[in-house]
Amino acid sequence: MQASDTPKTWRHVPLRSYEYFEDLYKNIPYDCRIVAVEMGGKMLSEFKHPQRCIYLLGAEDSGIPDNIIERCHVSVSLDAVNINSYNVAVTGSIVMYNRVFGN
């Protein structure tokens, strides 16, 4: 829990931690989709966010391994001009903004 969490998000949004993807995969909540956010996926501007989903963002240097992307329900990419990739925090913020205020 962070001191900056003034709305006390932990009361409303579950936070779980898994050491391995396989553990996460075995514990996906009912009717929840895993959305990989990675270069080469469907453009975010054309993507309809599932009501319940887990957004999976990879490491900045290596991304999400192919064997994990294959197990995700869908892969989305940010629409970008002249930039191959964004920092993970920026990417996550853009995806969440799009979920709330996008199409």
MMTF fields as JSON, N, C-alpha, C and O atoms, coordinates in Angstrom:
{
  "mmtfVersion": "1.0.0",
  "mmtfProducer": "UNKNOWN",
  "numBonds": 411,
  "numAtoms": 412,
  "numGroups": 103,
  "numChains": 1,
  "numModels": 1,
  "chainsPerModel": [1],
  "groupsPerChain": [103],
  "chainIdList": ["A"],
  "bondAtomList": [4, 2, 8, 6, 12, 10, 16, 14, 20, 18, 24, 22, 28, 26, 32, 30, 36, 34, 40, 38, 44, 42, 48, 46, 52, 50, 56, 54, 60, 58, 64, 62, 68, 66, 72, 70, 76, 74, 80, 78, 84, 82, 88, 86, 92, 90, 96, 94, 100, 98, 104, 102, 108, 106, 112, 110, 116, 114, 120, 118, 124, 122, 128, 126, 132, 130, 136, 134, 140, 138, 144, 142, 148, 146, 152, 150, 156, 154, 160, 158, 164, 162, 168, 166, 172, 170, 176, 174, 180, 178, 184, 182, 188, 186, 192, 190, 196, 194, 200, 198, 204, 202, 208, 206, 212, 210, 216, 214, 220, 218, 224, 222, 228, 226, 232, 230, 236, 234, 240, 238, 244, 242, 248, 246, 252, 250, 256, 254, 260, 258, 264, 262, 268, 266, 272, 270, 276, 274, 280, 278, 284, 282, 288, 286, 292, 290, 296, 294, 300, 298, 304, 302, 308, 306, 312, 310, 316, 314, 320, 318, 324, 322, 328, 326, 332, 330, 336, 334, 340, 338, 344, 342, 348, 346, 352, 350, 356, 354, 360, 358, 364, 362, 368, 366, 372, 370, 376, 374, 380, 378, 384, 382, 388, 386, 392, 390, 396, 394, 400, 398, 404, 402, 408, 406],
  "bondOrderList": [1, 1, 1, 1, 1, 1, 1, 1, 1, 1, 1, 1, 1, 1, 1, 1, 1, 1, 1, 1, 1, 1, 1, 1, 1, 1, 1, 1, 1, 1, 1, 1, 1, 1, 1, 1, 1, 1, 1, 1, 1, 1, 1, 1, 1, 1, 1, 1, 1, 1, 1, 1, 1, 1, 1, 1, 1, 1, 1, 1, 1, 1, 1, 1, 1, 1, 1, 1, 1, 1, 1, 1, 1, 1, 1, 1, 1, 1, 1, 1, 1, 1, 1, 1, 1, 1, 1, 1, 1, 1, 1, 1, 1, 1, 1, 1, 1, 1, 1, 1, 1, 1],
  "groupList": [{"groupName": "MET", "atomNameList": ["N", "CA", "C", "O"], "elementList": ["N", "C", "C", "O"], "formalChargeList": [0, 0, 0, 0], "bondAtomList": [1, 0, 2, 1, 3, 2], "bondOrderList": [1, 1, 2], "singleLetterCode": "M", "chemCompType": "L-PEPTIDE LINKING"}, {"groupName": "GLN", "atomNameList": ["N", "CA", "C", "O"], "elementList": ["N", "C", "C", "O"], "formalChargeList": [0, 0, 0, 0], "bondAtomList": [1, 0, 2, 1, 3, 2], "bondOrderList": [1, 1, 2], "singleLetterCode": "Q", "chemCompType": "L-PEPTIDE LINKING"}, {"groupName": "ALA", "atomNameList": ["N", "CA", "C", "O"], "elementList": ["N", "C", "C", "O"], "formalChargeList": [0, 0, 0, 0], "bondAtomList": [1, 0, 2, 1, 3, 2], "bondOrderList": [1, 1, 2], "singleLetterCode": "A", "chemCompType": "L-PEPTIDE LINKING"}, {"groupName": "SER", "atomNameList": ["N", "CA", "C", "O"], "elementList": ["N", "C", "C", "O"], "formalChargeList": [0, 0, 0, 0], "bondAtomList": [1, 0, 2, 1, 3, 2], "bondOrderList": [1, 1, 2], "singleLetterCode": "S", "chemCompType": "L-PEPTIDE LINKING"}, {"groupName": "ASP", "atomNameList": ["N", "CA", "C", "O"], "elementList": ["N", "C", "C", "O"], "formalChargeList": [0, 0, 0, 0], "bondAtomList": [1, 0, 2, 1, 3, 2], "bondOrderList": [1, 1, 2], "singleLetterCode": "D", "chemCompType": "L-PEPTIDE LINKING"}, {"groupName": "THR", "atomNameList": ["N", "CA", "C", "O"], "elementList": ["N", "C", "C", "O"], "formalChargeList": [0, 0, 0, 0], "bondAtomList": [1, 0, 2, 1, 3, 2], "bondOrderList": [1, 1, 2], "singleLetterCode": "T", "chemCompType": "L-PEPTIDE LINKING"}, {"groupName": "PRO", "atomNameList": ["N", "CA", "C", "O"], "elementList": ["N", "C", "C", "O"], "formalChargeList": [0, 0, 0, 0], "bondAtomList": [1, 0, 2, 1, 3, 2], "bondOrderList": [1, 1, 2], "singleLetterCode": "P", "chemCompType": "L-PEPTIDE LINKING"}, {"groupName": "LYS", "atomNameList": ["N", "CA", "C", "O"], "elementList": ["N", "C", "C", "O"], "formalChargeList": [0, 0, 0, 0], "bondAtomList": [1, 0, 2, 1, 3, 2], "bondOrderList": [1, 1, 2], "singleLetterCode": "K", "chemCompType": "L-PEPTIDE LINKING"}, {"groupName": "TRP", "atomNameList": ["N", "CA", "C", "O"], "elementList": ["N", "C", "C", "O"], "formalChargeList": [0, 0, 0, 0], "bondAtomList": [1, 0, 2, 1, 3, 2], "bondOrderList": [1, 1, 2], "singleLetterCode": "W", "chemCompType": "L-PEPTIDE LINKING"}, {"groupName": "ARG", "atomNameList": ["N", "CA", "C", "O"], "elementList": ["N", "C", "C", "O"], "formalChargeList": [0, 0, 0, 0], "bondAtomList": [1, 0, 2, 1, 3, 2], "bondOrderList": [1, 1, 2], "singleLetterCode": "R", "chemCompType": "L-PEPTIDE LINKING"}, {"groupName": "HIS", "atomNameList": ["N", "CA", "C", "O"], "elementList": ["N", "C", "C", "O"], "formalChargeList": [0, 0, 0, 0], "bondAtomList": [1, 0, 2, 1, 3, 2], "bondOrderList": [1, 1, 2], "singleLetterCode": "H", "chemCompType": "L-PEPTIDE LINKING"}, {"groupName": "VAL", "atomNameList": ["N", "CA", "C", "O"], "elementList": ["N", "C", "C", "O"], "formalChargeList": [0, 0, 0, 0], "bondAtomList": [1, 0, 2, 1, 3, 2], "bondOrderList": [1, 1, 2], "singleLetterCode": "V", "chemCompType": "L-PEPTIDE LINKING"}, {"groupName": "LEU", "atomNameList": ["N", "CA", "C", "O"], "elementList": ["N", "C", "C", "O"], "formalChargeList": [0, 0, 0, 0], "bondAtomList": [1, 0, 2, 1, 3, 2], "bondOrderList": [1, 1, 2], "singleLetterCode": "L", "chemCompType": "L-PEPTIDE LINKING"}, {"groupName": "TYR", "atomNameList": ["N", "CA", "C", "O"], "elementList": ["N", "C", "C", "O"], "formalChargeList": [0, 0, 0, 0], "bondAtomList": [1, 0, 2, 1, 3, 2], "bondOrderList": [1, 1, 2], "singleLetterCode": "Y", "chemCompType": "L-PEPTIDE LINKING"}, {"groupName": "GLU", "atomNameList": ["N", "CA", "C", "O"], "elementList": ["N", "C", "C", "O"], "formalChargeList": [0, 0, 0, 0], "bondAtomList": [1, 0, 2, 1, 3, 2], "bondOrderList": [1, 1, 2], "singleLetterCode": "E", "chemCompType": "L-PEPTIDE LINKING"}, {"groupName": "PHE", "atomNameList": ["N", "CA", "C", "O"], "elementList": ["N", "C", "C", "O"], "formalChargeList": [0, 0, 0, 0], "bondAtomList": [1, 0, 2, 1, 3, 2], "bondOrderList": [1, 1, 2], "singleLetterCode": "F", "chemCompType": "L-PEPTIDE LINKING"}, {"groupName": "ASN", "atomNameList": ["N", "CA", "C", "O"], "elementList": ["N", "C", "C", "O"], "formalChargeList": [0, 0, 0, 0], "bondAtomList": [1, 0, 2, 1, 3, 2], "bondOrderList": [1, 1, 2], "singleLetterCode": "N", "chemCompType": "L-PEPTIDE LINKING"}, {"groupName": "ILE", "atomNameList": ["N", "CA", "C", "O"], "elementList": ["N", "C", "C", "O"], "formalChargeList": [0, 0, 0, 0], "bondAtomList": [1, 0, 2, 1, 3, 2], "bondOrderList": [1, 1, 2], "singleLetterCode": "I", "chemCompType": "L-PEPTIDE LINKING"}, {"groupName": "CYS", "atomNameList": ["N", "CA", "C", "O"], "elementList": ["N", "C", "C", "O"], "formalChargeList": [0, 0, 0, 0], "bondAtomList": [1, 0, 2, 1, 3, 2], "bondOrderList": [1, 1, 2], "singleLetterCode": "C", "chemCompType": "L-PEPTIDE LINKING"}, {"groupName": "GLY", "atomNameList": ["N", "CA", "C", "O"], "elementList": ["N", "C", "C", "O"], "formalChargeList": [0, 0, 0, 0], "bondAtomList": [1, 0, 2, 1, 3, 2], "bondOrderList": [1, 1, 2], "singleLetterCode": "G", "chemCompType": "PEPTIDE LINKING"}],
  "groupTypeList": [0, 1, 2, 3, 4, 5, 6, 7, 5, 8, 9, 10, 11, 6, 12, 9, 3, 13, 14, 13, 15, 14, 4, 12, 13, 7, 16, 17, 6, 13, 4, 18, 9, 17, 11, 2, 11, 14, 0, 19, 19, 7, 0, 12, 3, 14, 15, 7, 10, 6, 1, 9, 18, 17, 13, 12, 12, 19, 2, 14, 4, 3, 19, 17, 6, 4, 16, 17, 17, 14, 9, 18, 10, 11, 3, 11, 3, 12, 4, 2, 11, 16, 17, 16, 3, 13, 16, 11, 2, 11, 5, 19, 3, 17, 11, 0, 13, 16, 9, 11, 15, 19, 16],
  "groupIdList": [1, 2, 3, 4, 5, 6, 7, 8, 9, 10, 11, 12, 13, 14, 15, 16, 17, 18, 19, 20, 21, 22, 23, 24, 25, 26, 27, 28, 29, 30, 31, 32, 33, 34, 35, 36, 37, 38, 39, 40, 41, 42, 43, 44, 45, 46, 47, 48, 49, 50, 51, 52, 53, 54, 55, 56, 57, 58, 59, 60, 61, 62, 63, 64, 65, 66, 67, 68, 69, 70, 71, 72, 73, 74, 75, 76, 77, 78, 79, 80, 81, 82, 83, 84, 85, 86, 87, 88, 89, 90, 91, 92, 93, 94, 95, 96, 97, 98, 99, 100, 101, 102, 103],
  "secStructList": [7, 7, 6, 6, 7, 6, 6, 7, 4, 4, 4, 6, 1, 7, 7, 7, 7, 7, 1, 1, 2, 2, 2, 2, 2, 2, 6, 7, 7, 6, 6, 7, 3, 3, 3, 3, 3, 3, 3, 3, 3, 3, 3, 4, 4, 4, 7, 7, 7, 7, 1, 1, 3, 3, 3, 3, 3, 7, 5, 6, 6, 6, 5, 1, 7, 2, 2, 2, 2, 6, 6, 1, 1, 3, 3, 3, 3, 7, 7, 7, 1, 1, 7, 1, 7, 7, 7, 2, 2, 2, 2, 2, 2, 2, 2, 2, 2, 2, 2, 2, 2, 7, 7],
  "xCoordList": [0.857, 0.0, 0.901, 1.881, 0.555, 1.351, 0.651, -0.578, 1.447, 0.892, 0.155, -0.735, 0.519, -0.125, -1.49, -2.185, -1.875, -3.157, -4.267, -4.865, -4.533, -5.521, -6.947, -7.707, -7.364, -8.727, -8.831, -9.897, -7.704, -7.669, -8.166, -9.119, -7.48, -7.837, -7.918, -8.743, -7.094, -7.064, -8.432, -8.69, -9.306, -10.655, -11.552, -12.548, -11.205, -12.085, -11.482, -12.209, -10.16, -9.487, -8.584, -7.673, -8.839, -7.997, -6.554, -6.302, -5.643, -4.228, -3.689, -3.729, -3.189, -2.63, -1.219, -0.898, -0.39, 0.988, 1.306, 1.038, 1.886, 2.258, 3.711, 4.154, 4.429, 5.837, 6.003, 6.936, 5.098, 5.196, 3.883, 2.807, 3.991, 2.806, 1.848, 0.633, 2.371, 1.527, 0.622, -0.536, 1.142, 0.331, -0.795, -1.933, -0.472, -1.501, -2.553, -3.753, -2.104, -3.009, -3.981, -5.156, -3.497, -4.344, -5.372, -6.352, -5.154, -6.018, -6.765, -7.148, -6.972, -7.713, -9.144, -9.798, -9.628, -11.025, -12.007, -11.684, -13.177, -14.225, -14.483, -14.584, -14.588, -14.916, -13.933, -14.311, -12.702, -11.661, -10.723, -10.371, -10.32, -9.435, -8.056, -7.935, -7.019, -5.665, -5.352, -5.412, -5.02, -4.711, -3.221, -2.765, -2.473, -1.045, -0.918, -1.543, -0.121, 0.15, 1.574, 2.546, 1.664, 2.96, 2.951, 1.904, 4.099, 4.197, 3.758, 4.047, 3.054, 2.604, 1.188, 0.704, 0.502, -0.87, -1.873, -1.502, -3.138, -4.223, -4.063, -3.724, -4.303, -4.149, -5.127, -6.307, -4.638, -5.441, -6.659, -7.73, -6.506, -7.622, -8.777, -9.898, -8.519, -9.538, -10.004, -10.826, -9.489, -9.715, -10.878, -10.968, -11.765, -12.842, -12.418, -12.259, -12.239, -11.774, -12.827, -14.006, -12.408, -13.352, -13.78, -13.04, -14.961, -15.439, -14.502, -14.205, -14.044, -13.13, -11.866, -11.918, -10.73, -9.495, -8.274, -8.308, -7.222, -5.905, -5.026, -4.894, -4.43, -3.502, -2.107, -1.663, -1.431, -0.099, 0.903, 0.863, 1.798, 2.83, 4.177, 4.454, 5.008, 6.298, 7.398, 7.177, 8.578, 9.762, 10.114, 9.894, 10.653, 10.975, 12.041, 12.0, 12.978, 14.072, 13.731, 14.246, 12.879, 12.634, 11.165, 10.862, 10.26, 8.837, 8.304, 8.893, 7.186, 6.555, 7.041, 6.987, 7.51, 7.972, 6.857, 5.686, 7.233, 6.262, 5.399, 4.203, 5.986, 5.214, 4.124, 3.143, 4.28, 3.242, 2.206, 1.007, 2.651, 1.705, 0.739, -0.45, 1.244, 0.406, -0.718, -1.756, -0.528, -1.534, -2.503, -3.494, -2.226, -3.13, -4.308, -4.194, -5.425, -6.618, -6.503, -7.064, -5.777, -5.602, -4.34, -3.907, -3.766, -2.596, -2.924, -3.442, -2.63, -2.878, -1.584, -0.677, -1.526, -0.364, -0.834, -1.958, 0.035, -0.274, -0.09, 0.835, -0.98, -0.818, 0.318, 0.251, 1.344, 2.494, 3.001, 2.934, 3.502, 4.122, 5.577, 5.858, 6.493, 7.932, 8.481, 9.613, 7.74, 8.246, 7.963, 6.825, 8.984, 8.788, 8.133, 7.31, 8.491, 7.894, 7.952, 8.704, 7.147, 7.089, 7.606, 7.719, 7.907, 8.255, 7.014, 5.892, 7.199, 6.094, 5.073, 3.87, 5.511, 4.574, 3.717, 2.514, 4.326, 3.59, 2.601, 1.445, 3.051, 2.183, 0.963, -0.166, 1.189, 0.077, -0.895, -2.107, -0.383, -1.233, -2.077, -3.26, -1.472, -2.207, -3.311, -4.426, -3.015, -4.017, -5.169, -6.331, -4.867, -5.934, -6.763, -7.983, -6.114, -6.836, -7.78, -8.935, -7.274, -8.095, -9.274, -10.374, -9.039, -10.125, -11.242, -12.419, -10.882, -11.873, -12.495, -13.711, -11.652, -12.139, -12.124, -12.603, -11.575, -11.463, -12.77, -13.848, -12.637, -13.798, -14.775, -15.818],
  "yCoordList": [-1.178, 0.0, 1.239, 1.307, 2.212, 3.418, 4.587, 4.654, 5.507, 6.703, 7.57, 8.338, 7.452, 8.247, 7.69, 8.302, 6.568, 5.948, 6.559, 5.883, 7.84, 8.545, 8.026, 8.092, 7.504, 6.961, 5.534, 4.92, 5.01, 3.664, 2.616, 1.877, 2.592, 1.72, 0.264, -0.482, -0.149, -1.541, -2.014, -3.217, -1.091, -1.477, -1.88, -2.578, -1.446, -1.62, -2.443, -3.033, -2.479, -3.187, -4.253, -3.941, -5.513, -6.569, -6.481, -6.174, -6.748, -6.784, -8.149, -8.541, -8.853, -10.175, -10.202, -9.463, -11.036, -11.142, -12.605, -13.474, -12.865, -14.222, -14.222, -13.324, -15.224, -15.315, -15.748, -15.32, -16.594, -17.129, -16.927, -16.916, -16.768, -16.585, -17.756, -17.559, -18.958, -20.147, -20.034, -20.448, -19.478, -19.283, -18.287, -18.499, -17.209, -16.226, -16.903, -16.757, -17.633, -18.27, -19.23, -19.294, -19.963, -20.913, -20.215, -20.831, -18.935, -18.212, -17.041, -16.098, -17.099, -16.032, -16.016, -17.058, -14.856, -14.793, -15.156, -15.051, -15.571, -15.966, -14.865, -13.69, -15.25, -14.357, -13.197, -12.109, -13.431, -12.403, -12.745, -13.909, -11.746, -11.935, -11.374, -10.372, -12.014, -11.483, -10.722, -11.275, -9.448, -8.568, -8.24, -7.536, -8.755, -8.433, -7.068, -6.816, -6.201, -4.897, -4.97, -4.885, -5.128, -5.409, -4.958, -4.965, -4.572, -4.176, -5.33, -6.492, -4.999, -6.013, -6.49, -7.345, -5.959, -6.37, -5.491, -4.643, -5.7, -4.886, -3.45, -3.244, -2.475, -1.068, -0.713, -1.056, -0.043, 0.326, 1.146, 0.998, 2.013, 2.86, 2.046, 2.546, 0.802, -0.068, -1.15, -1.995, -1.124, -2.197, -1.873, -0.768, -2.842, -2.703, -3.465, -4.685, -2.749, -3.36, -4.308, -3.96, -5.501, -6.409, -5.808, -5.037, -6.164, -5.657, -6.079, -5.285, -7.315, -7.836, -8.307, -9.179, -7.733, -8.177, -7.881, -7.082, -8.55, -8.358, -7.804, -8.431, -6.652, -6.087, -6.552, -6.371, -7.143, -7.676, -6.856, -6.838, -6.18, -5.366, -6.008, -6.454, -6.051, -6.705, -5.77, -4.579, -6.325, -5.556, -4.601, -4.915, -3.449, -2.443, -2.92, -2.565, -3.707, -4.124, -5.322, -5.429, -6.221, -7.446, -7.71, -8.631, -6.944, -7.155, -8.416, -8.943, -8.885, -10.101, -11.269, -11.192, -12.34, -13.49, -14.051, -14.047, -14.526, -15.055, -16.166, -16.226, -17.048, -18.159, -17.678, -18.389, -16.497, -15.932, -15.188, -15.303, -14.431, -13.735, -14.733, -14.446, -15.897, -16.929, -17.391, -17.851, -17.278, -17.746, -16.639, -16.901, -15.413, -14.299, -14.346, -14.876, -13.793, -13.803, -12.844, -13.095, -11.748, -10.747, -9.946, -9.85, -9.381, -8.522, -7.173, -7.121, -6.084, -4.741, -3.943, -4.192, -2.971, -2.087, -0.646, -0.333, 0.216, 1.639, 2.191, 1.811, 3.088, 3.794, 4.781, 5.59, 4.731, 5.603, 6.141, 5.471, 7.35, 7.961, 8.227, 8.982, 7.617, 7.823, 7.265, 7.587, 6.459, 5.872, 4.374, 3.959, 3.578, 2.131, 1.608, 0.695, 2.176, 1.711, 2.819, 3.785, 2.654, 3.597, 2.916, 1.692, 3.717, 3.203, 2.525, 2.919, 1.512, 0.704, 1.55, 1.343, 2.479, 3.308, 4.166, 4.307, 4.732, 5.542, 4.659, 5.037, 3.5, 2.572, 2.194, 2.247, 1.815, 1.456, 2.609, 2.398, 3.812, 4.995, 5.248, 5.572, 5.101, 5.313, 4.269, 4.602, 3.03, 1.967, 2.215, 2.062, 2.592, 2.861, 4.084, 4.086, 5.109, 6.293, 5.9, 6.325, 5.079, 4.631, 3.789, 3.876, 2.984, 2.16, 3.026, 2.728, 4.093, 4.951, 5.954, 6.147, 6.593, 7.696, 7.432, 8.256, 6.282, 5.981, 5.545, 5.734, 4.953, 4.52, 3.811, 3.371],
  "zCoordList": [0.0, 0.0, 0.0, 0.742, -0.841, -0.962, -0.279, -0.246, 0.266, 0.897, -0.123, 0.243, -1.395, -2.441, -2.844, -3.654, -2.306, -2.638, -1.789, -0.952, -2.013, -1.189, -1.347, -0.38, -2.53, -2.602, -2.057, -2.102, -1.539, -0.967, -1.977, -1.732, -3.109, -4.223, -3.805, -4.333, -2.884, -2.446, -1.957, -1.928, -1.573, -1.129, -2.301, -2.107, -3.515, -4.658, -5.794, -6.593, -5.862, -6.95, -6.346, -5.579, -6.694, -6.117, -6.616, -7.781, -5.737, -6.086, -5.688, -4.522, -6.677, -6.421, -6.974, -7.904, -6.415, -6.857, -7.121, -6.291, -8.299, -8.673, -9.128, -9.843, -8.709, -9.082, -10.541, -11.22, -11.014, -12.371, -13.119, -12.522, -14.438, -15.266, -15.101, -15.062, -15.006, -14.861, -13.635, -13.679, -12.546, -11.333, -11.594, -11.173, -12.285, -12.663, -13.539, -13.303, -14.536, -15.494, -14.803, -15.165, -13.823, -13.091, -12.207, -11.789, -11.922, -10.989, -11.627, -10.935, -12.937, -13.609, -13.059, -13.013, -12.648, -12.179, -13.294, -14.478, -12.91, -13.854, -14.884, -14.533, -16.135, -17.249, -17.404, -17.838, -17.056, -17.145, -18.293, -18.481, -19.058, -20.197, -19.887, -19.182, -20.41, -20.279, -21.559, -22.658, -21.4, -22.512, -22.454, -21.552, -23.42, -23.512, -24.178, -25.208, -23.599, -24.201, -24.731, -23.981, -26.048, -26.664, -28.116, -28.764, -28.625, -30.026, -30.918, -30.633, -32.001, -32.936, -32.705, -33.446, -31.692, -31.419, -32.14, -32.952, -31.841, -32.389, -31.871, -30.706, -32.726, -32.318, -31.19, -31.255, -30.181, -29.021, -29.43, -28.842, -30.436, -30.874, -31.461, -31.551, -31.861, -32.447, -31.476, -31.83, -30.277, -29.31, -28.381, -27.845, -28.198, -27.223, -25.969, -26.001, -24.883, -23.642, -23.075, -23.008, -22.669, -21.997, -20.656, -20.045, -20.219, -18.937, -17.804, -16.911, -17.844, -16.824, -17.522, -18.39, -17.146, -17.785, -16.926, -15.99, -17.281, -16.684, -17.794, -18.846, -17.58, -18.555, -18.18, -17.046, -19.128, -18.897, -19.697, -20.927, -18.993, -19.634, -19.365, -18.252, -20.386, -20.264, -19.816, -19.598, -19.685, -19.319, -20.45, -21.62, -20.112, -21.122, -22.098, -23.276, -21.634, -22.52, -23.397, -24.509, -22.926, -23.683, -23.996, -24.754, -23.443, -23.703, -23.045, -22.101, -23.558, -23.057, -23.915, -25.142, -23.294, -24.08, -24.974, -24.595, -26.149, -27.118, -26.539, -26.822, -25.73, -25.181, -24.22, -24.0, -23.652, -22.787, -23.633, -23.378, -24.632, -25.513, -26.148, -26.289, -26.529, -27.148, -26.224, -26.699, -24.94, -23.975, -23.572, -22.891, -23.986, -23.696, -24.662, -25.768, -24.242, -25.075, -26.253, -27.319, -26.063, -27.12, -26.821, -25.672, -27.857, -27.711, -28.341, -29.457, -27.64, -28.16, -28.154, -27.36, -29.068, -29.19, -29.158, -29.548, -28.692, -28.701, -30.105, -30.823, -30.482, -31.748, -31.518, -30.593, -32.333, -32.116, -33.449, -34.479, -33.399, -34.565, -34.202, -33.271, -34.924, -34.727, -33.42, -33.058, -32.714, -31.462, -31.513, -31.734, -31.312, -31.337, -30.07, -30.125, -28.942, -27.69, -26.648, -26.778, -25.624, -24.516, -23.25, -23.185, -22.274, -20.963, -20.375, -20.693, -19.523, -19.01, -18.244, -18.408, -17.427, -16.666, -17.597, -17.379, -18.625, -19.596, -20.355, -20.547, -20.78, -21.51, -20.68, -21.168, -19.435, -18.549, -18.367, -18.35, -18.231, -18.068, -19.316, -19.214, -20.478, -21.738, -21.89, -22.29, -21.579, -21.692, -20.723, -21.098, -19.495, -18.521, -18.92, -18.756, -19.436, -19.907, -21.041, -21.074, -21.976, -23.085, -22.598, -23.144, -21.578, -21.033, -20.481, -20.682, -19.788, -19.142, -20.119, -20.124, -20.951, -21.778, -23.279, -24.058, -23.694, -25.125, -25.731, -25.167, -26.901, -27.686, -26.828, -27.313]
}
